[in-house]
Amino acid sequence: MTFDERYKAYLEMIEPALKSCFGSERGYEFDGLLDAMDYSLTAGGKRIRPVLVLEFARLNGLEPEKALPVACAVEMLHTYSPIHDDLPCMDDDDLRRGKPTNHKVFGESTAVLAGDALQAEAFGTILRSPLPVEARAGCAEILAGAAGVDGICGGQFMDLSAEGHALSAEELRSLQSRKTGALLAGACMLGAAAALADEKALEIAGRYGAELGAAFQIRDDMLDVMSTVSELGKPIGSDKRDRKSTFMSLYGEAECARMVHEISASACGTVRAIDTDGFLTELATRLAERRK
């Protein structure tokens, strides 16, 4: 199976599963909240994190279909984060994935609750899954680490606190390892944990995801300068507007491009022994060259 065929097969599992997460069995009084949750969850995108869950589950001996609840959970958590990041009290953005941001459609209070509910439902989806209890517990612990002070929330706080003053390269790497890298590393580890993989497999998964996240964020900073709104599906130039330190402001385009390819190559080396059909290598290579 080629890279494109496997990625398509994963998407054909993930998209219907996400669309069915918040069905009609709940009372009509929650329709507005469920609509807001569904709006952002099914807005599309590359679905990198759930794809990583399914691939690492497969590589560790678990049928990808059995890891679908975990894949959906990581996408719920990923979706909640930009809903909150886009709020006026945070990054104050109007566009996400080419569509109006959640608070622009449903209002700020509903957007806050939609994000809150998605985060809670992410853990519920894992804990209610038919995976063995050890796998559920391990996955929930990994997701909590990716979400909390050492993950998304801590990274977003550091990002907001840093607005208007320059960060050192070390400070910026620490920030982005939480805001971006933690959930990508977590997604890889979640797939391995769903398969009850050993510590070595979890360590490889986490290292690959962290390296992928580091390269992904540098490329993101480049695209905020080099891309267009139509390509990226969200405002460009926001980092400069908010006077944020970025890898582009610290290193410039040429050095950033070199760093992306160096870190991506390291990620490929991390999984060389387990990436038997080259899927993870190809994914890292394509993300290093993405335009959106």
C-alpha positions as CSV (number, residue, x, y, z in Angstrom):
1,M,0.0,0.0,0.0
2,T,1.4,3.4,-1.0
3,F,1.6,6.4,1.4
4,D,-1.4,8.1,-0.3
5,E,-3.5,4.9,-0.2
6,R,-2.8,4.3,3.5
7,Y,-3.5,7.9,4.4
8,K,-6.8,7.8,2.5
9,A,-7.7,4.6,4.2
10,Y,-7.1,6.2,7.6
11,L,-9.2,9.3,6.7
12,E,-12.0,7.0,5.5
13,M,-12.1,5.6,9.0
14,I,-11.5,8.8,10.9
15,E,-14.0,11.2,9.2
16,P,-17.2,9.0,9.7
17,A,-16.1,8.3,13.2
18,L,-15.8,12.0,14.0
19,K,-19.1,12.8,12.4
20,S,-20.8,10.2,14.6
21,C,-19.3,11.4,17.9
22,F,-22.1,13.7,18.9
23,G,-25.3,12.0,17.7
24,S,-29.0,12.6,18.3
25,E,-29.3,10.5,21.4
26,R,-28.7,13.6,23.6
27,G,-31.5,16.0,24.6
28,Y,-32.5,18.8,22.3
29,E,-31.5,21.3,25.0
30,F,-27.9,20.7,24.1
31,D,-28.3,21.2,20.3
32,G,-26.6,24.6,20.2
33,L,-23.6,23.3,22.1
34,L,-23.4,20.1,20.1
35,D,-23.7,22.2,16.9
36,A,-20.7,24.3,18.0
37,M,-18.6,21.3,18.9
38,D,-19.5,19.5,15.6
39,Y,-18.8,22.7,13.6
40,S,-15.1,22.8,14.6
41,L,-14.6,19.0,14.9
42,T,-15.8,18.3,11.4
43,A,-14.3,21.4,9.7
44,G,-11.7,19.3,7.9
45,G,-7.9,19.5,7.9
46,K,-5.1,17.0,7.5
47,R,-6.1,15.0,10.6
48,I,-2.4,14.4,11.3
49,R,-2.8,13.5,14.9
50,P,-5.5,10.8,14.5
51,V,-3.6,9.4,11.6
52,L,-0.5,9.1,13.8
53,V,-2.6,7.3,16.4
54,L,-3.8,4.7,13.9
55,E,-0.3,4.2,12.4
56,F,1.5,3.7,15.7
57,A,-1.3,1.4,16.8
58,R,-0.8,-0.6,13.6
59,L,3.0,-0.7,13.9
60,N,2.6,-2.0,17.4
61,G,0.3,-4.9,16.4
62,L,-3.2,-3.4,17.0
63,E,-5.7,-3.2,14.2
64,P,-6.2,0.5,13.4
65,E,-10.0,0.2,13.7
66,K,-9.6,-0.7,17.4
67,A,-7.7,2.5,18.0
68,L,-10.4,4.7,16.4
69,P,-11.8,5.9,19.8
70,V,-8.3,7.1,20.8
71,A,-7.9,8.7,17.4
72,C,-11.2,10.6,17.8
73,A,-10.2,11.6,21.3
74,V,-6.9,13.2,20.2
75,E,-8.7,15.2,17.5
76,M,-11.3,16.4,20.0
77,L,-8.5,17.7,22.2
78,H,-6.8,19.2,19.2
79,T,-10.0,20.9,18.1
80,Y,-10.7,22.4,21.5
81,S,-7.4,24.2,21.6
82,P,-7.8,26.4,18.5
83,I,-11.4,27.2,19.5
84,H,-10.0,28.7,22.7
85,D,-6.9,30.1,21.0
86,D,-9.0,32.1,18.5
87,L,-11.1,33.8,21.2
88,P,-10.8,37.6,21.6
89,C,-9.2,37.2,25.0
90,M,-6.4,35.1,23.4
91,D,-5.2,35.3,19.8
92,D,-8.4,37.1,18.5
93,D,-8.7,35.4,15.1
94,D,-11.6,35.4,12.8
95,L,-10.7,32.6,10.4
96,R,-9.8,29.0,10.9
97,R,-9.4,26.4,8.1
98,G,-11.0,28.8,5.7
99,K,-14.1,29.2,7.8
100,P,-15.2,31.8,10.4
101,T,-13.9,30.8,13.8
102,N,-16.2,29.2,16.3
103,H,-16.9,32.3,18.4
104,K,-17.8,34.3,15.3
105,V,-20.5,31.8,14.5
106,F,-21.8,30.7,17.9
107,G,-20.7,33.5,20.2
108,E,-17.9,33.6,22.8
109,S,-19.7,31.9,25.6
110,T,-20.8,28.9,23.5
111,A,-17.3,28.7,22.0
112,V,-15.8,28.5,25.4
113,L,-18.2,25.8,26.5
114,A,-17.7,23.9,23.2
115,G,-14.0,23.8,23.8
116,D,-14.5,22.8,27.4
117,A,-16.9,20.0,26.4
118,L,-14.6,18.7,23.7
119,Q,-11.7,18.4,26.1
120,A,-13.9,16.5,28.6
121,E,-15.4,14.3,25.8
122,A,-11.9,13.4,24.6
123,F,-11.2,11.7,28.0
124,G,-14.7,10.2,28.1
125,T,-14.2,8.7,24.6
126,I,-11.1,6.9,25.7
127,L,-12.4,5.7,29.0
128,R,-15.6,4.4,27.5
129,S,-13.8,2.6,24.6
130,P,-13.7,-1.2,24.5
131,L,-9.9,-1.2,24.8
132,P,-8.4,-3.2,27.8
133,V,-8.5,-1.2,31.0
134,E,-4.7,-0.9,31.1
135,A,-4.7,0.6,27.6
136,R,-7.5,3.1,28.5
137,A,-5.7,4.2,31.6
138,G,-2.4,4.6,29.8
139,C,-4.0,6.6,27.0
140,A,-5.8,8.9,29.4
141,E,-2.6,9.6,31.3
142,I,-0.8,10.5,28.1
143,L,-3.6,12.7,26.9
144,A,-3.7,14.5,30.2
145,G,0.0,15.2,30.0
146,A,-0.4,16.6,26.5
147,A,-3.3,18.8,27.5
148,G,-2.2,20.3,30.8
149,V,0.5,22.6,32.3
150,D,3.3,20.6,30.5
151,G,1.3,20.6,27.3
152,I,-1.2,22.8,25.4
153,C,-2.4,24.9,28.3
154,G,1.1,25.7,29.6
155,G,2.3,26.4,26.1
156,Q,-0.6,28.8,25.4
157,F,0.0,30.6,28.7
158,M,3.7,31.0,27.8
159,D,2.7,32.3,24.3
160,L,0.4,34.9,25.7
161,S,2.8,36.0,28.4
162,A,5.6,36.4,25.8
163,E,3.7,38.9,23.6
164,G,5.5,42.1,23.1
165,H,8.9,41.0,24.3
166,A,11.7,39.0,22.7
167,L,12.3,35.3,23.6
168,S,15.5,33.5,23.5
169,A,15.8,30.5,21.2
170,E,15.7,28.2,24.2
171,E,12.6,29.9,25.6
172,L,10.9,29.6,22.2
173,R,11.7,25.9,21.8
174,S,10.3,25.3,25.3
175,L,7.1,27.1,24.5
176,Q,6.5,25.4,21.2
177,S,7.4,21.9,22.6
178,R,4.3,22.4,24.7
179,K,1.9,24.3,22.5
180,T,2.6,22.3,19.4
181,G,4.9,19.4,20.1
182,A,3.2,17.9,23.1
183,L,0.0,16.8,21.3
184,L,1.9,15.4,18.3
185,A,4.2,13.4,20.5
186,G,1.1,12.4,22.5
187,A,-0.7,11.2,19.4
188,C,2.2,8.9,18.5
189,M,2.4,7.6,22.1
190,L,-1.4,7.1,22.3
191,G,-1.3,4.8,19.3
192,A,1.4,2.7,20.9
193,A,-0.3,2.8,24.3
194,A,-3.6,1.6,22.8
195,A,-1.6,-1.4,21.6
196,L,-0.1,-1.9,25.0
197,A,3.3,-1.4,23.6
198,D,6.4,-1.6,25.8
199,E,8.4,1.4,27.2
200,K,10.9,1.3,24.3
201,A,8.1,1.6,21.7
202,L,6.5,4.4,23.7
203,E,9.9,6.3,23.9
204,I,10.4,5.9,20.1
205,A,6.9,7.1,19.4
206,G,7.2,10.1,21.7
207,R,10.6,11.1,20.3
208,Y,9.4,10.9,16.7
209,G,6.3,13.0,17.6
210,A,8.3,15.6,19.4
211,E,10.7,16.0,16.4
212,L,7.8,16.1,14.0
213,G,6.3,18.8,16.2
214,A,9.4,20.9,16.3
215,A,9.7,20.8,12.5
216,F,6.0,21.5,12.1
217,Q,6.1,24.6,14.2
218,I,9.1,26.1,12.4
219,R,7.4,25.5,9.1
220,D,4.2,27.1,10.6
221,D,6.2,30.2,11.4
222,M,7.6,30.3,7.9
223,L,4.1,30.0,6.4
224,D,2.8,32.8,8.5
225,V,5.2,35.0,6.6
226,M,5.4,33.3,3.2
227,S,1.9,31.9,2.6
228,T,-1.5,33.5,1.7
229,V,-4.8,33.5,3.5
230,S,-6.3,31.3,0.7
231,E,-3.6,28.7,1.0
232,L,-3.4,28.6,4.8
233,G,-7.1,29.0,5.6
234,K,-6.4,31.4,8.4
235,P,-4.9,35.0,8.8
236,I,-1.3,35.4,8.0
237,G,1.1,37.9,9.6
238,S,-0.6,37.5,13.0
239,D,2.8,36.7,14.7
240,K,4.2,40.1,13.6
241,R,0.9,41.8,14.4
242,D,1.0,40.4,18.0
243,R,4.8,41.1,18.3
244,K,5.5,37.5,18.9
245,S,9.0,35.9,18.8
246,T,9.0,33.2,16.2
247,F,11.6,31.0,14.6
248,M,11.4,33.2,11.5
249,S,12.1,36.4,13.6
250,L,15.0,34.7,15.3
251,Y,16.6,32.8,12.4
252,G,15.2,34.0,9.1
253,E,13.9,32.0,6.2
254,A,17.0,30.2,5.0
255,E,18.0,28.9,8.5
256,C,14.5,27.9,9.3
257,A,14.3,25.9,6.1
258,R,17.6,24.2,7.0
259,M,16.3,23.4,10.5
260,V,13.0,22.0,9.3
261,H,14.8,19.5,7.0
262,E,17.4,18.6,9.7
263,I,14.8,17.9,12.4
264,S,12.6,16.0,9.9
265,A,15.6,13.9,8.9
266,S,16.2,13.1,12.6
267,A,12.5,12.1,13.0
268,C,12.9,9.7,10.1
269,G,16.0,8.3,11.7
270,T,14.2,7.8,15.0
271,V,11.6,5.4,13.4
272,R,13.9,3.8,10.8
273,A,13.8,0.4,12.5
274,I,10.0,0.2,12.8
275,D,8.9,2.2,9.7
276,T,9.0,-0.8,7.5
277,D,6.9,0.6,4.6
278,G,8.1,4.2,5.0
279,F,4.8,5.8,5.9
280,L,6.2,7.8,8.8
281,T,9.3,8.8,6.8
282,E,7.1,10.1,3.9
283,L,4.8,11.9,6.4
284,A,7.7,13.8,7.9
285,T,9.1,14.7,4.5
286,R,5.7,16.0,3.2
287,L,5.1,18.0,6.3
288,A,8.5,19.6,6.0
289,E,7.5,20.9,2.5
290,R,3.8,21.7,3.1
291,R,2.2,25.0,1.9
292,K,-0.7,25.0,4.3
